[in-house]
Amino acid sequence: MAEPSVGRLRESERAELERLRAEAREKDKRIRELEVEHDVCKRLAALWVK
């Protein structure tokens, strides 16, 4: 079994890497959205307590 050259990706590996990167971007976006929602909830709770 021949190994690919160091630093070279097969087409299937490149596609998988692109898919994983896109998935990571989507998860990062969702995390930011949840952080904003969390901040809004904290502010609303603080106003409600006053």
C-alpha positions as CSV (number, residue, x, y, z in Angstrom):
1,M,0.0,0.0,0.0
2,A,1.6,3.2,-1.1
3,E,1.3,6.2,1.2
4,P,0.4,9.6,-0.2
5,S,3.2,12.2,-0.3
6,V,3.6,14.2,2.9
7,G,1.4,17.3,2.8
8,R,-0.8,16.0,0.0
9,L,-4.4,15.1,0.6
10,R,-6.5,12.7,-1.5
11,E,-9.7,14.1,-3.0
12,S,-11.8,12.3,-0.4
13,E,-9.7,13.6,2.4
14,R,-9.9,17.2,1.0
15,A,-13.7,16.9,0.8
16,E,-13.9,15.5,4.4
17,L,-11.7,18.4,5.6
18,E,-13.9,21.0,3.9
19,R,-17.1,19.3,5.3
20,L,-15.6,19.4,8.8
21,R,-14.5,23.0,8.5
22,A,-18.0,24.0,7.3
23,E,-19.5,22.1,10.3
24,A,-17.1,23.9,12.7
25,R,-18.1,27.3,11.3
26,E,-21.8,26.4,11.7
27,K,-21.2,25.3,15.3
28,D,-19.2,28.5,16.1
29,K,-22.0,30.6,14.6
30,R,-24.6,28.7,16.8
31,I,-22.4,29.2,19.9
32,R,-22.2,33.0,19.2
33,E,-26.0,33.1,18.9
34,L,-26.5,31.2,22.2
35,E,-24.1,33.5,23.9
36,V,-26.1,36.5,22.7
37,E,-29.3,34.9,23.9
38,H,-27.8,34.1,27.2
39,D,-26.7,37.7,27.6
40,V,-30.2,39.0,26.8
41,C,-31.7,36.6,29.3
42,K,-29.3,37.8,32.0
43,R,-30.1,41.4,31.3
44,L,-33.9,40.7,31.3
45,A,-33.6,38.9,34.6
46,A,-31.6,41.8,36.1
47,L,-34.3,44.2,35.0
48,W,-37.1,42.0,36.3
49,V,-35.5,41.8,39.7
50,K,-35.2,45.6,40.1
